[in-house]
Amino acid sequence: MLKEIEQDYIKPDIPQLHVGDSVRIGLLIQEGNKERIQYAEGVIIAQHKAYINSTITVRKIIQGIGVERVYMIHSPRIQNIQVTRNSKVRRAKLYYLRTRSGKATRLKQKF
């Protein structure tokens, strides 16, 4: 019964997401009474699959500091998600990237 109610809020246009993918997420940001789309890019280091409550953790480096943010992929604030690059990984969670810096954070691209 709960799944029937949640079915209306599931986004059908979300691409296939995997850990290690580089993504570009369009977020709806409200500034005063205006709304605009702000894009955030990064690597998916963790994924939590729970139907409508599914989340991805995206990590990116801003001015030499690592920033991680958790996004609910079915949130109405997320306008679109684009996969820019697929990477070959052998882990379900890429938390080891937190301790690495520079070129050590690169992942092998999957074609």
BAZABA-447307 format. One line per field, with one value per atom (N, C-alpha, C): atom name; x, y, z; residue number from 1; chain. Coordinates in Angstrom, 1 decimal. Last residue first. Layout:
a: CA,...
X: X,...
Y: Y,...
Z: Z,...
k: NUM,...
c: A,...
! end
This chain:
a: N,CA,C,N,CA,C,N,CA,C,N,CA,C,N,CA,C,N,CA,C,N,CA,C,N,CA,C,N,CA,C,N,CA,C,N,CA,C,N,CA,C,N,CA,C,N,CA,C,N,CA,C,N,CA,C,N,CA,C,N,CA,C,N,CA,C,N,CA,C,N,CA,C,N,CA,C,N,CA,C,N,CA,C,N,CA,C,N,CA,C,N,CA,C,N,CA,C,N,CA,C,N,CA,C,N,CA,C,N,CA,C,N,CA,C,N,CA,C,N,CA,C,N,CA,C,N,CA,C,N,CA,C,N,CA,C,N,CA,C,N,CA,C,N,CA,C,N,CA,C,N,CA,C,N,CA,C,N,CA,C,N,CA,C,N,CA,C,N,CA,C,N,CA,C,N,CA,C,N,CA,C,N,CA,C,N,CA,C,N,CA,C,N,CA,C,N,CA,C,N,CA,C,N,CA,C,N,CA,C,N,CA,C,N,CA,C,N,CA,C,N,CA,C,N,CA,C,N,CA,C,N,CA,C,N,CA,C,N,CA,C,N,CA,C,N,CA,C,N,CA,C,N,CA,C,N,CA,C,N,CA,C,N,CA,C,N,CA,C,N,CA,C,N,CA,C,N,CA,C,N,CA,C,N,CA,C,N,CA,C,N,CA,C,N,CA,C,N,CA,C,N,CA,C,N,CA,C,N,CA,C,N,CA,C,N,CA,C,N,CA,C,N,CA,C,N,CA,C,N,CA,C,N,CA,C,N,CA,C,N,CA,C,N,CA,C,N,CA,C,N,CA,C,N,CA,C,N,CA,C,N,CA,C,N,CA,C,N,CA,C,N,CA,C,N,CA,C,N,CA,C,N,CA,C,N,CA,C
X: 34.8,34.2,33.1,35.7,35.1,34.5,38.8,37.5,37.0,40.0,40.1,38.7,40.3,39.7,39.8,42.4,41.8,41.3,43.6,42.1,41.5,46.2,45.9,44.3,46.6,46.4,46.0,45.2,45.9,45.6,44.8,44.8,45.5,43.0,43.9,43.8,41.1,42.5,43.5,38.8,38.9,40.3,38.8,39.2,39.4,37.8,39.2,39.7,35.1,35.5,37.0,33.4,34.7,35.2,31.6,31.8,33.2,32.0,30.6,30.6,34.7,34.2,32.7,36.0,35.7,35.2,35.3,35.6,35.3,35.7,35.7,36.2,33.4,34.7,34.5,32.0,31.8,33.2,30.9,32.0,31.7,28.6,29.6,30.7,25.2,26.5,27.5,23.1,23.8,25.0,20.0,21.3,21.9,17.8,18.3,19.7,16.6,16.0,16.5,15.9,16.8,16.1,13.7,14.7,15.7,12.2,11.7,12.7,14.2,13.8,13.3,15.3,13.9,13.4,17.9,17.7,16.3,19.2,18.1,17.7,22.6,21.5,20.4,25.2,24.2,23.0,28.5,27.1,26.2,31.8,30.8,29.4,34.8,33.4,32.5,38.1,37.2,35.8,39.9,39.2,38.2,41.0,41.9,41.2,38.7,39.9,40.7,37.0,36.8,37.9,36.3,37.3,37.1,33.5,34.3,35.3,31.3,32.5,33.1,28.0,28.9,30.0,26.0,26.9,27.9,22.5,23.9,24.8,19.6,20.5,21.8,16.1,17.4,18.3,13.5,14.5,15.9,12.0,11.9,13.0,14.2,13.1,13.0,16.9,15.7,14.5,20.3,19.0,17.9,22.9,21.9,20.6,26.2,24.9,24.0,29.2,28.4,27.0,30.6,31.4,30.6,30.5,29.6,30.5,32.1,32.2,31.3,30.7,31.6,31.5,29.1,29.7,30.6,26.1,27.2,27.8,24.5,25.0,26.1,21.4,22.9,23.4,18.8,19.4,20.9,16.6,17.6,18.2,14.0,14.6,15.5,13.3,13.7,14.2,12.9,11.7,12.0,15.8,14.8,13.5,16.6,17.3,16.3,16.7,15.9,16.6,17.8,18.2,17.2,17.7,16.9,17.2,20.5,19.7,19.0,21.8,21.2,20.2,24.8,23.5,23.0,26.8,26.5,25.1,29.2,27.9,27.8,31.1,31.2,29.8,30.9,30.5,30.7,31.3,32.5,32.2,28.4,29.5,30.7,25.9,26.8,27.8,22.7,23.8,24.6,20.9,21.5,22.7,19.0,19.9,20.3,15.6,16.9,17.8,13.0,14.0,15.4,11.0,11.3,12.5,10.9,11.2,11.6,8.1,9.3,9.6,5.7,6.8,8.1,3.8,3.6,4.8,4.7,4.9,4.7,3.9,5.2,5.4,1.4,1.4,2.8,2.4,1.4,1.4,3.9,4.6,3.6,1.9,2.8,3.5,0.8,0.0,0.9
Y: 1.8,2.1,1.2,3.3,2.1,2.5,4.6,4.8,3.5,4.4,3.9,4.0,7.4,6.1,5.7,9.4,9.0,7.6,10.1,9.9,9.5,10.5,9.2,9.0,13.0,12.0,10.7,14.5,14.6,13.5,12.2,13.5,13.5,10.1,10.3,11.7,9.7,9.8,10.1,9.4,10.5,10.7,7.1,8.3,9.5,5.1,5.2,6.5,5.0,5.8,6.0,3.9,4.4,5.3,0.9,2.2,2.6,-1.4,-0.9,0.6,-1.9,-1.7,-1.2,-1.8,-3.1,-3.0,0.2,0.0,-1.4,2.1,0.7,0.6,4.7,4.2,2.8,7.0,5.7,5.2,10.3,9.4,8.1,11.8,12.3,11.3,11.5,10.7,11.1,13.9,13.4,12.6,14.6,14.0,13.5,17.4,16.4,15.8,18.6,18.7,17.6,18.2,17.7,17.7,18.8,19.8,19.4,16.4,17.4,18.6,13.5,14.8,15.7,11.1,11.3,12.6,11.1,11.2,11.4,13.0,12.1,12.2,13.3,13.8,12.7,14.4,13.3,13.9,15.4,15.8,14.6,16.4,15.4,15.8,17.9,18.1,17.0,18.6,17.6,17.9,21.3,20.7,19.8,22.7,21.8,21.1,24.0,24.8,23.9,21.1,22.6,23.3,18.0,18.8,20.3,15.9,16.7,17.5,13.2,13.8,14.6,12.2,12.7,13.5,9.6,10.5,10.9,9.1,9.0,10.0,7.3,8.5,8.1,6.5,6.2,7.5,6.5,7.1,6.9,5.0,6.4,7.2,2.4,2.8,4.4,2.5,2.3,2.8,2.3,2.0,1.7,4.4,3.7,3.5,4.6,4.6,3.8,6.5,5.6,5.7,8.2,7.3,6.3,9.6,8.9,8.0,12.7,11.2,10.6,15.7,14.9,13.5,18.9,17.8,17.0,20.8,20.2,19.0,23.7,22.4,22.0,25.2,25.2,23.8,27.0,25.6,25.8,29.1,28.9,27.5,31.3,30.0,29.8,34.2,33.6,32.2,35.4,34.9,34.3,34.3,35.3,34.8,31.7,32.9,34.0,28.3,29.4,30.6,25.9,26.7,27.9,22.7,23.9,24.7,21.2,21.4,22.7,18.8,20.1,20.3,17.1,17.1,18.6,15.0,16.4,16.5,12.4,12.9,14.4,9.6,11.1,11.6,6.5,7.4,8.8,5.1,5.4,6.3,3.3,3.9,4.0,4.2,3.2,4.0,4.7,5.2,4.1,5.2,4.1,4.7,8.3,7.3,6.2,9.1,9.0,7.9,9.3,9.7,9.7,8.8,7.7,8.0,9.3,9.9,8.8,8.8,8.2,8.9,9.7,10.6,10.0,7.7,9.0,9.9,5.6,5.5,6.8,6.0,6.5,6.5,4.6,6.1,6.7,2.0,2.6,4.1,1.5,1.6,2.3,1.3,2.4,2.6,-1.2,0.0,1.3
Z: -20.3,-21.7,-22.0,-17.4,-18.0,-19.3,-16.1,-16.8,-17.4,-12.8,-14.2,-14.9,-10.9,-11.0,-12.5,-8.8,-10.1,-10.1,-6.4,-6.4,-7.8,-6.9,-6.3,-6.2,-7.7,-8.7,-8.2,-4.8,-6.1,-7.0,-2.0,-2.6,-4.0,0.3,-0.9,-1.4,2.1,2.6,1.5,0.6,1.6,2.1,-0.8,-1.5,-0.6,0.8,0.8,0.0,0.3,1.4,1.4,-1.7,-2.0,-1.0,-1.6,-1.0,-1.2,-3.0,-3.0,-2.4,-5.3,-4.0,-4.1,-7.7,-7.1,-5.7,-10.7,-9.3,-8.8,-13.4,-13.0,-11.5,-14.2,-13.7,-13.3,-16.5,-15.8,-15.4,-16.6,-16.8,-15.9,-16.3,-17.3,-17.5,-16.0,-15.8,-16.8,-14.7,-15.9,-15.5,-13.5,-13.1,-14.4,-12.7,-13.6,-13.0,-10.4,-11.7,-12.6,-7.1,-8.1,-9.5,-5.6,-5.7,-6.8,-5.2,-6.2,-6.4,-5.0,-4.4,-5.5,-5.7,-6.1,-5.5,-4.6,-6.0,-6.5,-2.2,-2.4,-3.8,-1.6,-2.4,-2.4,0.5,0.2,-0.5,-0.1,0.1,-0.3,0.7,0.4,0.7,-0.3,0.2,-0.2,0.4,0.0,0.6,-0.7,0.4,-0.1,-2.9,-2.1,-0.9,-3.9,-3.4,-2.5,-3.6,-3.8,-3.2,-4.9,-4.3,-4.6,-4.1,-5.0,-4.2,-3.8,-3.3,-4.4,-3.0,-4.0,-3.4,-2.3,-1.7,-2.7,-2.9,-3.4,-2.6,-1.9,-1.8,-2.5,-1.8,-2.3,-2.3,-1.0,-0.1,-0.6,-2.7,-2.9,-2.0,-2.5,-3.3,-3.4,-1.4,-0.6,-1.3,-1.6,-2.4,-1.4,-1.5,-0.6,-1.3,-2.3,-2.8,-1.8,-2.5,-1.8,-2.4,-4.2,-3.4,-2.6,-7.3,-6.4,-5.6,-7.8,-7.9,-6.9,-9.2,-8.3,-8.6,-9.4,-10.0,-9.0,-9.6,-8.7,-9.4,-10.7,-11.0,-10.0,-10.0,-9.7,-9.9,-11.3,-11.3,-11.1,-9.4,-10.5,-10.3,-8.4,-8.4,-9.6,-6.3,-7.6,-7.4,-4.0,-4.6,-6.0,-2.5,-2.4,-3.0,-4.3,-3.8,-3.7,-4.3,-4.2,-3.6,-6.7,-5.5,-5.5,-7.8,-7.8,-6.5,-9.2,-8.1,-8.2,-11.3,-11.3,-10.2,-11.2,-10.6,-10.7,-12.8,-12.8,-12.4,-11.8,-12.1,-12.1,-12.3,-12.2,-12.6,-10.6,-11.7,-11.3,-8.3,-9.1,-10.3,-8.2,-7.4,-8.3,-10.7,-10.0,-9.2,-12.1,-11.3,-10.6,-15.0,-14.2,-13.4,-14.7,-15.4,-14.4,-14.2,-13.6,-14.3,-15.0,-16.0,-15.4,-13.2,-14.1,-15.0,-9.7,-11.0,-12.0,-7.6,-8.2,-9.5,-6.8,-6.6,-7.1,-7.1,-7.8,-7.7,-5.4,-6.9,-7.6,-2.8,-3.2,-4.7,-2.9,-2.7,-3.1,-3.4,-4.3,-4.2,-1.1,-2.4,-3.5,0.8,0.9,-0.5,0.0,0.0,0.0
k: 111,111,111,110,110,110,109,109,109,108,108,108,107,107,107,106,106,106,105,105,105,104,104,104,103,103,103,102,102,102,101,101,101,100,100,100,99,99,99,98,98,98,97,97,97,96,96,96,95,95,95,94,94,94,93,93,93,92,92,92,91,91,91,90,90,90,89,89,89,88,88,88,87,87,87,86,86,86,85,85,85,84,84,84,83,83,83,82,82,82,81,81,81,80,80,80,79,79,79,78,78,78,77,77,77,76,76,76,75,75,75,74,74,74,73,73,73,72,72,72,71,71,71,70,70,70,69,69,69,68,68,68,67,67,67,66,66,66,65,65,65,64,64,64,63,63,63,62,62,62,61,61,61,60,60,60,59,59,59,58,58,58,57,57,57,56,56,56,55,55,55,54,54,54,53,53,53,52,52,52,51,51,51,50,50,50,49,49,49,48,48,48,47,47,47,46,46,46,45,45,45,44,44,44,43,43,43,42,42,42,41,41,41,40,40,40,39,39,39,38,38,38,37,37,37,36,36,36,35,35,35,34,34,34,33,33,33,32,32,32,31,31,31,30,30,30,29,29,29,28,28,28,27,27,27,26,26,26,25,25,25,24,24,24,23,23,23,22,22,22,21,21,21,20,20,20,19,19,19,18,18,18,17,17,17,16,16,16,15,15,15,14,14,14,13,13,13,12,12,12,11,11,11,10,10,10,9,9,9,8,8,8,7,7,7,6,6,6,5,5,5,4,4,4,3,3,3,2,2,2,1,1,1
c: A,A,A,A,A,A,A,A,A,A,A,A,A,A,A,A,A,A,A,A,A,A,A,A,A,A,A,A,A,A,A,A,A,A,A,A,A,A,A,A,A,A,A,A,A,A,A,A,A,A,A,A,A,A,A,A,A,A,A,A,A,A,A,A,A,A,A,A,A,A,A,A,A,A,A,A,A,A,A,A,A,A,A,A,A,A,A,A,A,A,A,A,A,A,A,A,A,A,A,A,A,A,A,A,A,A,A,A,A,A,A,A,A,A,A,A,A,A,A,A,A,A,A,A,A,A,A,A,A,A,A,A,A,A,A,A,A,A,A,A,A,A,A,A,A,A,A,A,A,A,A,A,A,A,A,A,A,A,A,A,A,A,A,A,A,A,A,A,A,A,A,A,A,A,A,A,A,A,A,A,A,A,A,A,A,A,A,A,A,A,A,A,A,A,A,A,A,A,A,A,A,A,A,A,A,A,A,A,A,A,A,A,A,A,A,A,A,A,A,A,A,A,A,A,A,A,A,A,A,A,A,A,A,A,A,A,A,A,A,A,A,A,A,A,A,A,A,A,A,A,A,A,A,A,A,A,A,A,A,A,A,A,A,A,A,A,A,A,A,A,A,A,A,A,A,A,A,A,A,A,A,A,A,A,A,A,A,A,A,A,A,A,A,A,A,A,A,A,A,A,A,A,A,A,A,A,A,A,A,A,A,A,A,A,A,A,A,A,A,A,A,A,A,A,A,A,A,A,A,A,A,A,A
! end
